[in-house]
Amino acid sequence: MFLKDRYPAEARCSDYTPGITPPSDVDPTRKELTSPIRSVSAHIFKARNMSRDVLSLFQTRLRRVLESGRCFSTTSAKFLAFAVAGNLKRIPMSLIMDEYAFSLAPNGWNYFRALVAEYEKEPGIPLNETSFFRFFQHPRIRSVRYLNDLLFLHQPDARRYQYNFYFGTYPWGDFWTRYSTVGGQPWGYHYDLTEGKTTRDLYGYRRNPWYRPGDTRPLEIEWNHTIALYHNLKKGYYPRRYGSLPEVVLLMRCNGDFRAVRCEGHHRLSILSQLGHVTVTVLIPPDSLRIIHEADVDKWYYVRNRLCTPEQALQIFHAFFELNGRERIESLGLPSVY
């Protein structure tokens, strides 16, 4: 698929990797190609921690493309590298959810998809009249302090006698390797009050709607950003043109069932699901845990350090398979919109 990626001859020179010239100027000798191959592959190797075996395979395939006389952009090289490394996957939208188990499946419910669905039905609707706004303003949502509170919003009894995970932490630590080894990257208004930290602007100035649910500023930002992106994606979805794909980490049960939890690209995925995309190509970041296996529960950070039991850890793990978001919106008595 990615070996066939080619760009038109009339494309701007700036679209090409420095040192790799358009087809008419390419000298297909190995000596002439060595420098650009090393330049591009070294850049990707450094940025994405590609193993040396995969790097060697990537260089071989990149050389073949260049020797064929094809134009090859940096973006194309990046996607080729991910494909060779096995980091690109085509996944059903029905198996993708956010980090709080709000699913993008047709029978699930996700607050960003609900925002888009309501806007499609009534473009002139004010933000404060949307289900998206009412969801975040609901007293039970505003009272959420921990991950457990949000996952089991509809089952208060399930939250008793548990280890409480701050937002940004999970039984396995985190989805990113660098944070999983230290128990995650906790944040939240309650976390700041309890631990004396300042995490409100961790993801941008007042950008996080979950930092202190009910704050209207991040809701206004999310509303404007999502609607603008919706209009762009309605014109077409070209991830390879812009060198960006949604990023996910997989949760894998012992029986082989899996769920894809988004790491980056929540708005994009929500909009694409509403626009009818049944499957989507995603990137599993090399600097993430990639696959979190149920069978490894005893090795997870909070279990290994005896902060929670394996049973408590698996309760949260299995929530991503058993929940889809609709059970929580219904428990709040709010319309699901779609």
N, C-alpha and C positions, 0 to 999 in steps of 0.2 A: 504493500500500500504506500509506504513512505518512500520507497525507492523510485516511485513514479512521480513524486512531487516535483513539478517543474514550474518555472516562472517565465512569462513572455519576454522575448528579446528586447521589447521596447520599454521594459520596466526600468525605473530609475537606478542608476549605479549605486546609490546609497542603500538600496535594498539588498545588496550582496555583501557577503563577508569580505572584509579587507584582505586582499591577497588572492581572492578567487574572482577571476574575470569572467565576463559573459562568454558564451560558447565559441564565438568567432575568434576569440583571442586565446583560447585555452590550448596550451601545449600538452598533449596527453602523455608526455614522458613522466616516469616516476620521479625523476630528479626535480622537475619543475613543480610537481604536485606535493612534494614532501613538506614544504614550508607551510602552505595553507592548511594541510591536513593536521599537522602538528599544532598549528595555531588554534584552530577551531576545537579540536578534540581536547587540547590541554585546558582550554577555557571551560568546556563543559565538564571535564573531569574534576576540575577544581571547584566548580559551582555546585555540582551534584554528587560529589563523592562516589563516582563510578568506579567499580573495581577494575583492576588492571586487565583482567581477562576480558571483561566487557569492553573496555577501552580499546583493546587490540582488535576485537571483532568490529567495533564501530569504525575504526580507522580503515579496516579492510573494505567495508561496505561503502564508506565515503569515497575511498579511492576509486572504486568501480564506477560510482556515479560521476565523478569528475572526469575520469578517463573516457566516459561515454560522450563527453562534450556537453552535458546538460548544465544549465544554470542552477546554482544551488545557494539559497540564502542561509543566513545564520539561523533563521527560524526553522527552516527545513532540516538543517543539521541537528538542531536541538531535538526536534521530533523524532528524527532517525535514531538519535542516541537513546531516547526514552524507549523507543520501540525495541531496539536491540537489547536493552537492559530488562525488558519485560515489565516496564512501569506503566505502559498504556493498556487500558482495559476498556472494552465495550460492555457496559453494564445496563441492565433494565432499570428504568427510572423507578419502577415499583420497589426496588431494593435499596433505594437511596433515602437517607434521612439526615436531619441535622443532629447536632451533638446532644440534643435533649429528646431524641426519638420522636420528633414531629416529621412524619413520613411524607414523601412526595408520591406515594402510591395513589391510584384513583380512589381507593377506599379510605385513605388516610386524611390527615389535616395538617397543613403547615401554614403558619401565620403570614409568611411572605407570599405564598401562592394565593391565600385568601385575599390579600391586599390586591393582587393583580386581577383576580377573578371579579372582585367587586368593582374595581375600576373599569374593567371591560364592560360590565353590565350598565354602569352609570358613571361615565367619565367626569361628570361635574360634581360628584359627591364630595362633600367636605370631609377632611380627615377625621374630625371628631365625631362623625356619624358612621364611620366604618366599623366593621367587626374587628379589624386589626387594632384600631384605637381602643375600642371597648374591651378587648381581650387584655391589653396591657394595663388598662385602668381598673380592671376588676379587683375588688378587695383581696380575693384569695391569691391572685397573681402578685399583687403589690406586697403581700406578706411573705412571699417566697424568700428564703435565706440560703438554702442549700440545694445542691443538685437533687438530692433525695426528695425535697419538697416539690420540685417541678415534675420529676418523673412520676411520682406517685400522688400527684395532686388529687386524683379521683379516688385514691385509696389511703385515707389518713392512717388506718391501722398498719399499713405496710411500712410506715415511716418510724414506727416505734422500735426502740431497742436496737437502733442501727448506729453505725458510725456515720456521722454527718460529713459529707464531702462538700467542701466549698466549691463554688463555681470555678472551673478551670482545673479541677482535679477529678480523677477517676480511680477505681480500684487498681488499675494497671499504671497509674501515675498520670500519664498524658498521652496524647496521640503523637506528639513530636518526641523523637529520641532524646534530645537534649534536656527536655523537662521531665520525661518519664523516670529518669534516674534519681530525681530529687522530689518525686511526689507530685509533679505538676506545677502549674503556674497559677496559684489561686488569686482570685480577684472578687470584687463585689462590695457593696456598701456595708453589709453586715461583716464581711471579712475585715474591711478597713476599720470599722468600729471596734471589733474584737481584738485585732492584732496590731492596731496602730499603724496601718499602712495607708498608702495613697495609690489606688489603682483605677480611679474613675476614667482617666484618659489613656489607659493602656493601649486601646485600639483607636485612638484619635480623640480629639477634644469633644467630650460628651457624645460620643458616637454609639456607645453600647447600650441598647435598650434594656438589657438584662442587668446592668450594673445596679440600678435602683428602679425597678419596674414602677411605672407610673409617671416618671419624668417625661414631660411632653417634648422636650427639645430633641432627644434622639429619635423619637417617633416621627417628628417632622422631617428630620434628615433622612431617615429610612424611606419615608413616603416619597420624597422628591427624588431620591436616588433610584429607587425601584421603578418609578413611573418613567423616568428618563431612560433607564436601561431597557425597559419593556418596549418603548417605541423604537429603540435601536435594533433590538433583537427581532422585532416584527419584520424588519426589512431583510433579515437573513442572519444566519449564525455561521461565522467563518473563524473558528478558533485558530486554525493554522496560519491564517493571514496575520493575526496579531500575536501569535506565539504564546497563547495562554489557554489553559484548560482548567476546568474545575478539578480540585484535588480531594481525594478521599482516602480513608484508611478502612480496611476490612475487619469486621468482627466475624470470626469463624467458629461455628459450633463443631462438636466432635462428630456429628453426623454429616458434616459437609455443608449445611445451610450457612449462608452468610448474609451480612448486611454491610452496606457501604455508608460510612459516616463522613459527612463532608468536612473538610478542613479549610478549604478555600472555595469561593464561588457559590455561596448560598443563594444570592439574589439571582444569578444566572440560571442555576438549576431550577429554582422555583418558577421562574418565568418560562423556561423551556418546557417544564412539565405542564404548565397551563396552556402553552401553545401547542400541545399535543405530541411532543417528542416522546417516543416510547422507550428508546434507548439513547445512551449518550456516551461518548468517549471521555474517559477521565484519566487523570494522572495519579498514580500512587507515589507520593514523594519519596525519593531515596532517603531523605533525612527524617522520615517518620518511622513509626513502628511497623508500617506496611500492613501486617496481618496480626491481629490479636487473637490468639487461640484460646478457646475455653479450656483445653487440656493443660494450659500453662498456668492455671489459676494460682497454684502454690508459689509461682515465681513472681507474681504481680507485686508491685511495690508495697501496697498497703497490707497485703496478706503476708508477704515475706517479712515485713517489719512488725507483724502481729498487731496492727492497728485495727484491722477488721478480720472477721472470719472468712473462710472460703465461701461459706453459704451466703453471707452478706454481699460479698463481691460478685458472686454469680447471680444474685437477685438483680443487681444493677445491669450486669452483662446481658441477662436474658430479657430485661425490659426492652432492649433495642429490637428484639424479635417479637415480643408479645404486644408491644404498644405501637400505635400509629398516629397518635395525636387526637383522633376523633373522640376517643373516650374522655379526654380532658375538656375539649371544647363543649361537649354535651353535658359534662358534669357542672360546667359553669352556666349552663342555660343560655348560651349564645348561639346564634345561627352560624352554621358552617360555611355558608355562601356557595360552595361548590360541592 
